[in-house]
């Protein structure tokens, strides 16, 4: 395996965009795009007019032009939509996606990987959350059509994904178990995708990307290495100081006086056991500091995964205003970060940077009307009358309860789908003319990102991050 020393983390919705991944890959490291909700990102980029033409250029390279044409006809607005006009919605994913949802998902993943790879020979990977299952199969296929080199997946136990990559590369139909709450013992529900049906009998044979599982413990790494269907090619071992979703502490959840999950030595991964598996691994979680690469290599890792410093560099998808605000807080030593046990509908702890005007402000959270119009984090459940339904604890409370959920499960839940899109400048326009408020996630290292600035700078580049880490 060609093992880069630095993996740029796949962050948020569109934070790790193709421009960032391309910049890192050109520097000889592994640039990674985020595949989370990328269909929504693509649809909104088209509605903003694709002013630089990048999306349409990728469409021209897509091997099935009639599919690209249908998506272009549906979402592209020449010159861009009026600022006061809401974005046109995309179909919500389910256990049986519509043809439109499938085509949009395949094309969106293809587009992001294609643009990240364009014009150089560097490695490009894509990151997915195992918790988001309904879009996984077409997402993988779209990325593979573009020649993605690595697939990284965390936030769950992706035991079947390596084998699915084998089958998709061979143009074979695949299925994946859907986790359904309240399903009877032994009852299974499956998602399916058939490359031949999607490509109308013209599905090509593809190169199988390497698969890296993102884990927080040796126990999970050992289980995946020994029991996965197909070959796991390595691990990213992520600690609780990383941004975004964190694995919950082992044992009963205990909270600090401030309300954050308490992690202990029990939550530190046993690197000796992981090393004994004989597979390459990268260390993540506050390793984006000069000198940490040397430390990781000494511990037996082949390198590090770094997210937060890249999230606030010039090439990332976060809006310039958010980046400037957080960098200024870092310079002043005023960054506040809260590991929220309730914010994410997934139930995983989620790190939130305290930023004015965002959902970290309780008054803004309380004033926001609860809406679930994207649905990426909905959980499948078995309906009383049979069949599968989907519900989200960040949706309107009465809807969640009507779908069999407990009202207590909705307390403190944030709509990450809408707010993360807002953090990259693609927030939905609401009926009162305002825009969905953003939410900003980062790891503990956000407090020191100003260290990447030169004395005369207000921003820094991905190259500055890579150079500092390799120094």
N, C-alpha and C positions, 0 to 999 in steps of 0.2 A: 504494500500500500504506500502511495505517496502521502506521507504524513506531515502536513504543515505544522509548524510550531505554534501558530496562533490561529484560533478559530474565532471569527467575529460572530457574536451571538445573534440568533434570530429573534428579534425583539418585537413585541407588541403587534399592532396592526399597522403595517406599512412603515414602521420606524426603521427596520432593517429592509430598506427598499433596494431596488436594483442599482441605484447610483452608489450607495454605500458598499454593497457587495462587490460591485465592479471595481471600485477604488481599492478595496482590500485585496481582491484577487490579483489585480495588476501588480501589487507589491509582493507577490509570491506567497501569500497566506490564503486561508480559506474564507472567502466572502460568502455570507449566508443571507438569503432573503427569507422573510417571514411569509409562510403560506396561509397564515390565519386570516380568514375573511377577505382573501385577496380578490374574490369575485366582486364583493362590494366596492373594494378599492378601484378595480378596473372600471366598473360601471360608472363610478363617480368621476374618474379621470376623463372618461369619454364625454360625460355631460358638461365638464368644464372646458371642453373643446379640444383637448389634446393639442395644445397650442404649439408645442415643439415637434409634434408629429411622431414621437417615440412609439406610442401604442400602435398607431397605424402601420408603422414600419415593421413592428413585430408581427402584426396581423398578416402582412404580406409574406412573411416567412412561414406562417402556419401551414402545415401540409394539406389542410382541408379548407380551401378558400370559401366554400359555400357556408361553412359554419361561421367563419370570421365575418362574412358578409351579413349574416343574420344578426349577429351581436352588434355590429356597427350600425345597422339600420335601426335597431331598437334603442340604442343608448347614445349614439354620437350626436352632439349638438354643435354644428359649425360655429366657431366664435365663442362658444360657451354659453351656458344658461344665464339668465338674469340672476343677480345675487339674491334677490328676494324669492326666487322660485325654489321650491323644495326639490330634492333629488328624486328621480323616479326610482321606485323600489325594485328590489331583486326578489326572485322567488325564494321562499324559505325552504331550507333543506328538510327532508323527511326520510323515512325508511324506503320510500319509492319516489325518488326525485323525478321531476318533470324533465323533458328533453331540454328545455331552456336552461334549467338549473345546471344540468350536467354539462351542456355545451359551454355555458359561461364559466363554470369552474375549471374545466379542462383548459380553455383558452386563456383564462386569467393566470393560471400557474405557468403555462407555457410562456406567456408574454413576459412575466417577471423574471424567469430564468433566462430566457433568450436575451433580454436586454442586459442582464447582469453579465452574461458570457460574451456579449458582442465586442469584437475588436481586439481580443487578447486570447491567450492560451491558458490563463489561470484557472484554478479550481473554483467552482461555485456549488454551494449546497443550499438546501431548503429546510426550514424548520416547521414542524407541526406539533400541535397539542393532541395527545392521545384522547383527551376528554372530548374533543370535537370530532365525533365519529362520522356523522352523516355525509360529510364532504370529503372524507379521507381518500377514498378510492379514486374518484375522478381527479382529485388534486394530485395524487401521486402520478397518475398517468400523464397529466398535462406537463408536469415537471420533467418526467422522463422523456416525453416527446421532444423537449428542448435540450436534452442531454445533460441533465443535472448529475453532478458527480457524487454528492453525498446527500442522504436524507437523515435528518436528526429529529428525534421525537422524544418528548418527555410528558410530564403531567399525566402519568398513568403507567400501565404495564403493556407495552407494545409487543407482545409476544408473537403475534401472527404477522407483523409487518414484514420481517425479512423474507418469509416465504411468499408473501404477496408480491414483493418486488421481483422475485424469481419468476413468478407466473406472468406478471405484466410485461416483463422483458421478453418473454416467449410469446407474447400476444395471446395469452390464455385468459379465459373468464375467471374472475376471482370473487370470493365471498368473504365477509368479515362479520363476526358476531357483533350485534348491537346490544349494549348494556341497557336492559329495560327494568326499571324499578317495578316491584310488585308482580313480576313474572313468577309463575308457578315453578316449583322445583323440577328441573329437567327440561323446562320449556325454553326454546331458543328462538331468537329473532335474528335475521341476517340481512346485511347490506350486500348488494351485488353490483358488479360492473363487468361488462363484456367489451373488450377492445374491438373485437371484430364487428359487433353490432354498432358500436359508436362510429367506427370508421367505414361502415357499410361494406365489410369484407375486405378492406384494404389496409388493415392494421399492420404496421411494420414490426420487424424484430428490433428490439432496442437493447442498449447497453444497460446492465443492471447497476444502479448506483450502490456505493458502500452505505451501510446502515450503522449509524451511531445512536445508541440509546442514551438518553439523559437520565441519570440515576442519582440518588442521594445516599445509597447504602450499599455495602458489599452484598447483603442478602439479596437485594433486587438484581444486582449485576450477576451474581452467581446463578440465580434462577433464569435470567434471560439467556445467559451463555449456554446453559445446559438444557433448557426446556423450550426455547423458542423454535418455531417452525421456520427453518431456514437459518442462515448464518448471520449472527451479529458480528459486525466487523470492528467494533470498538465501543468505548463509553466516554461520555462527558460526565464527570463526577462533580455534581453541583452542590455547594453548601448553602446554608440558610441565609447567607448575606447577599445572595444574588437577587436581582430584580425580578419583577413580575410575580408569577406564581411560585411559591415555595412548598416543598413537601411539609406536611404537618409534623410536629414533634412526635417522637415515638412515645407510645403509652397514652395515658389520659391527658387531654389538652389542659394545660395550666396557663393562666395569663398573669402577666406582670401587673403591678399597680396601675400602669399606664394602659393596660388592656391588650398588650402584645403577647403572642405565644412565647413561651419560655423554652428555649433550646438548651440542651446540656451535652455533656460528653457522650451520652448515648447516641446522639444524633450525628456524631462525627463518623464519617465512613472509614472502614478499616482498609486502608490502601494496600497493605500487605496481601490481604485476601484478593483484592481486585487485581493486583499485579500478578498473583499466582495463576490467574486465568490465562495468562499468555496473550492477551489482546491489548492493543494500544489504548491508552486512556489519556484524556485531557482533564485538567483541574479547572474548576470554575467557581466563582463566588469570591469577589474581592481579589482576584489575581491580576487585575489590570493596573498593576503598579510596577514601575521599574525595579528589577531584581527578583520579582515573583516568578518569572519564567525559569531562571536559574534554580530557584527553590523547587519548582515543580519537577524539573528534570532530575534533581537530586532525589526526589521521592519516587522516581520510577515512571513518571508520566512522560509522554512524548511532547507535551506542550500544554497550553492553556486556552480556555475559552474566555473571551472578554466581551462584556456587553455594555455596561454603563458608560465608559469613556467614549465608545463609538456612538452611543445614543445621542450625545450632545455635540458631536462633531458636525462640521459644515455639511457633509454629504448625507446625513441621516434624514429621515422623513419628518421628524418633529418640526413644528413651525418655528421660524426664526425667533418669534416673540417668546415662545416657551423656552427655547434654548438660552436666549439672552437672560431671561429672568432667573433661570436656575444657575447659570454660570455666575451671574452677579451675586446670588446668594452664596455660592461656593466661595467666591473671592472674599466675601464679608464674613465667612464662617457662620452663616445663618441658615444653612439647609436643615430642614426638619423632615425626617422620614419616619413613616409609621407602618409597621407590619400589621395589616388589618385582618383579623381572623374572619370577618363577616363580609367584606366588600365584594368578593367574587362569588357569583352564583354557583361556581364549581364546588365550593366548600373548602378549597385550598386557601391558606393564608396568601395575601396579596400585598405587595409593598406599594405604598402610595406616598409620593412626594407632596408635601404641604405647599401648595401654590395658590396664590390669590386668584379668585375667579374660576377655580376648578371645583370638581366634586369633592375635593378634600375639605372644602368649606361646608360645614354642617348646614348653614343657612341656605346655601345653594342646593345642596342635596335635598333638603326638606321642601324647597320651593319647586323642584323639578317634578313635572307630571310623569308618573311611571308609564313607560311605553316599552313594548317589546315588538319591534317591527323588523328586526334583523335575525334574531333567534339563534345565533351560533352557539350560545352556551346553554340552550335548553336541554333538559334531561328527558330522555324517553321514559314513558311509564305505560303499564298495561291498563287500559280503560276497563271500567266495570262491565261494559257490554262486549268486551273483547276488542282486539286490535291494539294498535300503538298510538298513543298521544304524546305530545311534547309540552313541557311546562318549564317556566323559568322563575326562580324565586326573586328576580329583579323586575318581573312583570307587575302589572297592577295586582294588588293584593287579592281583590275579589275574584279575579280570573284564576289566580294560582290556587286559591282555596276551592273554587268550583271544580278545578281539575284534580282535586284530591290532596293538595298540598296542605301543610300546616302553616297557619298564619305566622307563627313564631319564626319560621324559616325565612321569612321575607325581611326581617329586621336588619337594617344596615346594609342590605344588598344594593350594589351599584350596577347600573347598566354599563358594563364594560364595552360592549359592542359599539354603542353610540358614542360613548365618551372617548374611547381610544381612537375612533375615526376623527373625532374633533381635534385630538391632539396633533394630527398630521394635516390639519386644514381641510378636512372633508366632512365636517359636521353637518348634520341634517338641519335644515331650516324649519323651525316650528311655526305653528299657526299664528303666533303673536309676532312673528318676524324675527325673533331671536334665534340663536343657534344653540344646539346641544352643547352643554358645558364639557370641557375636556377632563380627562384624568391622566396624571403623569405617574408612571412607575419607573423605578430605578433601583439599583442595588445600593448597599451601604457606601460604595465608593463614590457616590454622587457628591458627597461632602468634600471631596478633594479633587474634582475634575478640573478645577482652575489651575492645577499644577501643570496641565498640558499647554497652557497659554505661554507664549513668549511675552516679555515685559510690555511690548508695544501693541499686543493683540487683544481683541475682544472676542475672537472666535479662533478655533483651531481645526485642523484637518485630520482626516483618517490617517494620512501619512505621518503626521506628528505623533499620533498614538502608536502606530506600528514601530516607528523609529525609537520612541521612548521605551517600548517594551523589549525591543531587541538590543538596546544599548547595554 
